[in-house]
Structure formats: structure tokens, C-alpha cells
Amino acid sequence: MRPPLLTETDTLPDGLLTTGARDLHTVLDGPTLVHLPGRRAEPLFVSVLLHGNEDTGLVAVQELLARYREQELPRALSLFIGNIAAAREARRRLDGQPDYNRCWPGTELEASDETRMMAYIVETMRQRRAFASVDVHNNTGLNPHYACINRLDNAFLQLATLFGRTVVYFIRPRGVASMAMAEVCPSTTLECGKPGQAHGVEHAVEYLDACLHLSEIPVHPVNEHDIDLFHTVAQVKVPERFSFSFGHSAAHIAFDPELERMNFREVPTGTEFGVVDSQSGAHLAAYDEAGLDVTEAFFEIREQRILLRRAMMPSMLTLDERVVRQDCLCYLMERMGGGA
């Protein structure tokens, strides 16, 4: 049975292609799953706006579908438009909502209307024999465009490198769309830079169009010279009891205001992330793929300075304090081999 949160339709809702993310509530009642026919029956599944402040996926799909307004799609398309309520406020999620990219099957969150909706979507796409799954996102920090996968499988790697040579493999956080859809078909997450950048939209449009034209996804290995593959080994959080700021000393932790410039740079042992006050016992917390606390393996505090214990490559460092609280400060990665 379709969950009450979700609208499901086989026709393109009126006004969808011309309405911005903040006004989608005027044309859609809430989260919406749209199934559109194409020459090849097995659909490409695309999810957008799982985070309401990340609208590149929506704009890309609007531009893509405008191209095919007068012609048949090369392949059927199933489009999930997610957190419309948060998009109205240009926020990742609203207070009291679960994160729409943490509540898919495999989640560690409690059961809710949202978890039931995501489970229904996955089962629907299984029954429709989805060809591939693409979840389109933006970053809040300075990051290159890259694709993420949750399985080290040739088809997944091929799907990811169609977007670009930088690929990140991760299995935490749980409950993300790409990991749930990996049980159904090859899947990937696209990270398209910051919202509002024309290049991010263009890159996503061309990628999705290329996916629609694929007759099959190659299963042979990706040439090692065509990929830079990284493995996310830790998620870094600021414990709730500690205040923080970027460049201001009136907080338990004062981060370097240039912190996001370390994204996708291999930084050496001893790199400083910020300073802590001397009274609170403030520190960062790092968790591995099993959710275990591995802070001591990655960070130390020396003379009130937060220092890396080992050379790492950060990703998704952001100066957005709300995102740090709702998600995390960053991820730490290691190169897996392949590439230069």
C-alpha cells in the first residue's frame, strides 16, 4: 500500500518544469514519485531534493525533460522529488523531520512515515526492474564534482565514472538512497558542487541524458588510469554539548575559517583543524564504518590545538553551522588505488 506521505503519478504534474524548489509546494502536495514512459522499459530512477536546500538535481531534471517535451524519452524515467517542505524554506530538513537521505531501508533511525515511504519506493523500483539509480546532491563546502558508490562492483564503478574520474566509496552513513537502491540495480550519488552553479546543473543534465541513452551498463573493470578512487573511513562530528564557531574564540571549539579549503586535498599528519578552550574538555568525535568511536586514531589535542594524527583527505568540510549540527563536520578518506 502506498504510504500517505507520497503522491505517485504516471503523468508529469502541471507546472513542474517551470517551478523553482522554493515554490514546488504550489504544484505538488508533498513528496512525489513520477513514472514516465520511454523507448526502453526498464526505468532510470532519479531522486532529487532529498535535501531541501540542494536544488541542482531538480533544475537538471527540469532542463532534461524540457529537451524531450516533444519526443519520447530514450528510456523510462522514474523521478522522486523529496523534501518539498524543507525546499520551501531552503533548508536541508525541517526541525522534527528525519533527514530524507538517512531514512531509506538499512537506516538506523526509528520507523516513521518517511522510512515507510522510502521502503515503498525501493520496492516499487524493484518491481519495475530499475535499470540504474542516480541520487543528485549539492555540497555546502568547497568540493569538486564527484560520484559516490556503496559497492565496489564494476557496474557501479562504470556508472560513477561516467560522471567523472573522482569516485568515493562509503558504507556509512546508513539509510542513504544509493545504498538502498544498490539492492535493486547499479546506483550512485552525484555531488554537483554548491547550489546555484550553472556548471553543476549542466554536468548533471549531460550525465542523466547519457544514462537515458545507455542500452546497458558495462561490467568490465574501469581502467585504473581513468579513476581516482577514495574510501571514506571516518565521519567526524562535533558532540552536541560543545559549541563551535569558525574563526571566533567565544566557543568551545574555534575552527579555522579556511577549513573547507582542505576538501579533497591529501593533508599531512599534524594538520590543525582548530583550537579548543582550556576548560570544557571540548573535542571532535570520529566514527568508523561500523559506527565505532575511533577519535583517538585520527585526532589529538596538543596545546589546545586539534591535530590530525595521520595523513588523510577530508571531504564535505563546510562552514554551514546548521549542516554541521544536522549531519557532520566532514568525512575522512584514504586513496584506494587506481588513478594517478
C-alpha positions as CSV (number, residue, x, y, z in Angstrom):
1,M,0.0,0.0,0.0
2,R,1.3,3.4,-0.9
3,P,2.2,5.4,2.2
4,P,0.1,8.6,2.9
5,L,3.1,10.9,2.6
6,L,3.7,10.0,-1.0
7,T,2.0,11.1,-4.2
8,E,2.6,8.6,-7.1
9,T,1.6,9.5,-10.7
10,D,2.2,8.4,-14.3
11,T,1.9,11.9,-15.7
12,L,4.1,15.0,-15.4
13,P,2.4,17.3,-12.9
14,D,1.4,20.7,-14.4
15,G,3.9,23.4,-13.7
16,L,6.7,21.0,-12.5
17,L,9.2,22.0,-15.2
18,T,8.9,25.8,-14.6
19,T,8.6,26.0,-10.8
20,G,11.6,26.6,-8.5
21,A,12.4,24.5,-5.5
22,R,11.0,27.0,-3.0
23,D,7.7,27.2,-4.8
24,L,7.2,23.5,-5.5
25,H,4.6,23.3,-2.7
26,T,2.3,25.2,-5.0
27,V,2.3,22.5,-7.7
28,L,3.0,19.3,-5.6
29,D,1.2,18.2,-2.4
30,G,4.4,16.7,-0.9
31,P,7.0,14.0,-1.8
32,T,6.1,12.8,-5.3
33,L,7.1,9.8,-7.4
34,V,6.6,10.3,-11.1
35,H,6.8,7.5,-13.7
36,L,7.3,8.5,-17.3
37,P,7.5,6.0,-20.2
38,G,10.4,5.7,-22.7
39,R,11.6,3.5,-25.6
40,R,13.4,1.2,-23.2
41,A,11.0,0.0,-20.5
42,E,13.4,-0.6,-17.5
43,P,13.5,2.9,-15.9
44,L,16.3,5.1,-14.8
45,F,15.4,6.1,-11.2
46,V,16.4,9.6,-10.2
47,S,16.0,11.2,-6.8
48,V,16.3,14.9,-6.2
49,L,15.7,17.3,-3.3
50,L,16.3,14.7,-0.6
51,H,17.8,17.8,1.0
52,G,15.6,20.8,0.5
53,N,18.4,23.3,0.0
54,E,20.1,21.2,-2.7
55,D,18.2,22.1,-5.9
56,T,20.7,21.3,-8.7
57,G,19.0,17.9,-9.2
58,L,15.6,19.5,-9.6
59,V,16.8,22.1,-12.1
60,A,18.8,19.5,-14.1
61,V,15.7,17.2,-14.4
62,Q,13.6,20.2,-15.4
63,E,16.1,21.0,-18.2
64,L,16.4,17.4,-19.2
65,L,12.6,16.9,-19.5
66,A,12.2,20.1,-21.4
67,R,14.5,18.7,-24.1
68,Y,12.1,15.8,-24.5
69,R,8.9,17.7,-24.3
70,E,8.1,16.9,-27.9
71,Q,9.7,13.5,-28.2
72,E,9.9,10.1,-26.4
73,L,12.4,9.6,-23.7
74,P,15.2,7.1,-24.7
75,R,14.4,5.1,-21.5
76,A,11.6,5.2,-19.0
77,L,12.3,7.6,-16.1
78,S,11.0,7.3,-12.5
79,L,11.6,10.6,-10.7
80,F,11.3,11.0,-6.9
81,I,11.1,14.6,-5.7
82,G,11.8,14.5,-2.0
83,N,11.6,17.1,0.8
84,I,9.4,19.8,-0.7
85,A,8.5,21.2,2.7
86,A,12.2,21.8,3.5
87,A,12.8,23.2,0.0
88,R,10.1,25.8,0.7
89,E,12.4,27.1,3.5
90,A,15.7,26.4,1.6
91,R,16.8,24.1,4.4
92,R,18.3,20.7,4.4
93,R,15.4,19.4,6.5
94,L,12.9,21.0,8.9
95,D,13.2,20.6,12.6
96,G,11.3,17.4,13.6
97,Q,11.9,15.8,10.2
98,P,14.3,12.9,9.6
99,D,16.9,13.5,7.0
100,Y,15.5,12.3,3.7
101,N,18.8,10.8,2.8
102,R,19.2,8.8,6.1
103,C,15.8,7.1,6.3
104,W,15.9,4.6,3.4
105,P,16.0,0.8,4.0
106,G,19.0,0.0,6.1
107,T,18.5,3.1,8.2
108,E,19.4,3.3,11.9
109,L,16.5,5.7,12.5
110,E,13.3,4.7,14.1
111,A,10.4,3.6,11.9
112,S,8.3,6.6,10.7
113,D,6.1,7.7,7.8
114,E,9.3,8.7,6.0
115,T,11.0,5.3,6.4
116,R,7.9,3.5,5.2
117,M,7.7,5.8,2.2
118,M,11.3,5.1,1.2
119,A,10.8,1.4,1.6
120,Y,7.8,1.6,-0.7
121,I,9.8,3.5,-3.3
122,V,12.6,0.9,-3.3
123,E,10.1,-2.0,-3.6
124,T,8.3,-0.1,-6.4
125,M,11.5,0.3,-8.3
126,R,12.4,-3.4,-7.7
127,Q,9.0,-4.4,-9.3
128,R,9.6,-2.0,-12.2
129,R,13.1,-3.6,-12.7
130,A,15.0,-0.3,-12.4
131,F,18.0,0.0,-14.8
132,A,20.1,2.3,-12.6
133,S,19.7,4.7,-9.7
134,V,21.1,8.2,-9.5
135,D,20.6,10.5,-6.5
136,V,21.6,14.1,-7.2
137,H,23.0,16.3,-4.4
138,N,24.9,19.5,-3.7
139,N,27.7,20.3,-1.2
140,T,27.7,23.2,1.2
141,G,31.5,23.4,1.2
142,L,34.2,23.8,-1.5
143,N,34.3,20.4,-3.2
144,P,34.9,19.2,-6.7
145,H,32.2,17.3,-8.6
146,Y,32.3,13.6,-7.7
147,A,30.3,10.5,-7.6
148,C,29.8,8.1,-4.6
149,I,29.1,4.4,-4.6
150,N,28.4,1.8,-1.9
151,R,29.6,-1.3,-3.6
152,L,33.0,-2.0,-5.2
153,D,31.4,-3.6,-8.2
154,N,32.3,-3.0,-11.9
155,A,28.9,-1.8,-12.9
156,F,28.7,0.6,-10.0
157,L,32.2,2.0,-10.8
158,Q,31.3,2.3,-14.5
159,L,28.1,4.3,-13.6
160,A,30.1,6.6,-11.3
161,T,33.0,7.3,-13.7
162,L,30.5,8.3,-16.4
163,F,30.2,11.4,-14.2
164,G,33.9,11.9,-13.6
165,R,37.1,10.3,-12.5
166,T,36.7,11.2,-8.8
167,V,34.8,8.4,-7.0
168,V,34.2,7.9,-3.3
169,Y,33.2,4.6,-1.8
170,F,31.4,4.6,1.5
171,I,29.1,2.4,3.6
172,R,28.3,4.9,6.4
173,P,26.1,6.8,7.0
174,R,23.4,4.2,6.8
175,G,20.0,4.8,5.3
176,V,21.1,6.7,2.2
177,A,19.2,6.3,-1.1
178,S,22.1,4.9,-3.1
179,M,22.8,2.2,-0.6
180,A,19.1,1.1,-0.5
181,M,18.8,1.2,-4.3
182,A,22.1,-0.9,-4.6
183,E,19.9,-3.9,-3.6
184,V,17.9,-3.3,-6.8
185,C,20.3,-2.0,-9.5
186,P,23.6,-0.2,-10.0
187,S,23.4,3.1,-8.1
188,T,25.4,6.2,-7.5
189,T,25.2,9.6,-5.8
190,L,26.2,12.7,-7.6
191,E,27.8,15.6,-5.7
192,C,27.4,18.6,-8.0
193,G,29.2,21.4,-6.1
194,K,27.3,24.2,-4.4
195,P,23.7,25.0,-5.3
196,G,23.1,27.7,-7.9
197,Q,26.1,27.0,-10.0
198,A,25.3,26.6,-13.7
199,H,28.2,24.2,-14.2
200,G,26.7,21.8,-11.7
201,V,23.3,21.8,-13.4
202,E,24.9,21.3,-16.9
203,H,27.1,18.5,-15.6
204,A,24.0,16.7,-14.1
205,V,21.9,17.2,-17.2
206,E,24.5,15.7,-19.5
207,Y,25.1,12.8,-17.2
208,L,21.4,12.0,-16.8
209,D,20.9,12.2,-20.6
210,A,23.8,9.9,-21.1
211,C,22.3,7.4,-18.6
212,L,19.0,7.5,-20.5
213,H,20.8,6.6,-23.7
214,L,22.7,3.6,-22.3
215,S,21.5,0.3,-23.6
216,E,23.4,-1.4,-20.8
217,I,26.0,-0.6,-18.1
218,P,29.4,-2.1,-18.8
219,V,30.5,-4.8,-16.4
220,H,34.2,-4.8,-17.3
221,P,36.7,-3.2,-14.9
222,V,37.3,0.6,-15.1
223,N,40.8,1.3,-16.4
224,E,42.9,2.3,-13.3
225,H,44.1,5.4,-15.1
226,D,40.5,6.6,-15.5
227,I,39.6,6.7,-11.9
228,D,40.7,8.3,-8.6
229,L,39.0,6.1,-6.0
230,F,38.8,7.1,-2.4
231,H,37.4,5.2,0.6
232,T,35.5,7.1,3.4
233,V,36.9,5.7,6.6
234,A,35.5,8.1,9.2
235,Q,32.7,10.5,9.8
236,V,33.6,13.5,12.0
237,K,31.1,15.1,14.3
238,V,31.0,17.9,16.9
239,P,29.5,16.5,20.1
240,E,26.2,18.2,20.9
241,R,27.4,19.5,24.2
242,F,30.1,21.6,22.7
243,S,29.6,25.0,21.0
244,F,31.7,25.8,17.9
245,S,32.4,28.7,15.5
246,F,34.5,29.4,12.5
247,G,37.2,31.9,13.4
248,H,35.7,33.2,16.7
249,S,37.1,32.4,20.1
250,A,33.9,32.7,22.1
251,A,33.0,29.0,21.7
252,H,34.3,25.6,23.0
253,I,35.8,24.9,19.6
254,A,37.1,27.6,17.2
255,F,37.6,26.1,13.8
256,D,39.9,27.5,11.1
257,P,37.7,29.7,8.9
258,E,39.6,28.4,5.9
259,L,38.8,24.8,6.9
260,E,36.8,23.9,3.8
261,R,39.8,24.5,1.6
262,M,41.2,21.2,2.7
263,N,38.4,19.3,0.9
264,F,39.8,16.7,-1.4
265,R,43.4,17.6,-0.5
266,E,45.7,15.0,1.0
267,V,46.7,16.8,4.2
268,P,49.6,15.6,6.3
269,T,49.9,14.4,9.9
270,G,49.7,17.3,12.3
271,T,47.3,19.4,10.2
272,E,45.4,21.7,12.5
273,F,41.6,21.8,12.4
274,G,41.0,24.4,15.1
275,V,41.6,25.2,18.8
276,V,39.6,24.3,21.9
277,D,39.1,26.2,25.1
278,S,41.0,25.0,28.2
279,Q,38.1,24.4,30.5
280,S,35.4,22.4,28.7
281,G,37.2,19.3,27.5
282,A,35.9,20.0,24.0
283,H,36.9,17.6,21.2
284,L,35.8,16.2,17.9
285,A,34.3,12.7,17.6
286,A,35.2,10.3,14.7
287,Y,33.2,7.2,13.9
288,D,34.3,4.3,11.6
289,E,32.2,2.3,9.1
290,A,30.8,0.2,12.0
291,G,29.8,3.3,13.9
292,L,32.5,2.8,16.5
293,D,34.3,5.7,18.1
294,V,37.7,5.9,16.6
295,T,38.5,9.5,17.6
296,E,41.9,8.7,19.1
297,A,43.0,7.1,15.8
298,F,42.5,10.3,13.9
299,F,42.8,13.3,16.2
300,E,44.8,14.5,19.2
301,I,44.7,17.7,21.2
302,R,48.0,19.3,21.8
303,E,48.4,22.7,23.4
304,Q,44.6,23.2,22.8
305,R,45.1,22.6,19.1
306,I,43.0,19.9,17.3
307,L,45.5,18.0,15.1
308,L,45.3,15.1,12.7
309,R,47.2,12.0,13.9
310,R,47.6,10.7,10.4
311,A,47.6,11.9,6.8
312,M,44.1,12.0,5.4
313,M,41.9,13.5,2.7
314,P,38.9,15.4,4.1
315,S,35.6,15.8,2.2
316,M,32.4,17.8,2.7
317,L,34.0,20.2,5.2
318,T,31.5,23.0,5.5
319,L,31.2,26.4,7.2
320,D,27.5,26.0,7.5
321,E,26.8,25.6,11.2
322,R,23.3,24.2,10.7
323,V,24.6,21.4,8.4
324,V,27.4,20.6,10.9
325,R,24.7,20.1,13.6
326,Q,22.2,18.2,11.4
327,D,24.8,16.0,9.7
328,C,28.5,16.2,10.4
329,L,31.7,18.4,10.2
330,C,33.3,16.2,7.5
331,Y,34.4,12.8,6.3
332,L,37.9,11.5,6.2
333,M,39.1,9.4,3.2
334,E,42.0,7.3,2.1
335,R,43.1,6.7,-1.5
336,M,42.2,3.1,-2.6
337,G,44.4,2.8,-5.6
338,G,43.7,3.4,-9.3
339,G,44.3,6.7,-10.9
340,A,47.5,8.8,-10.9
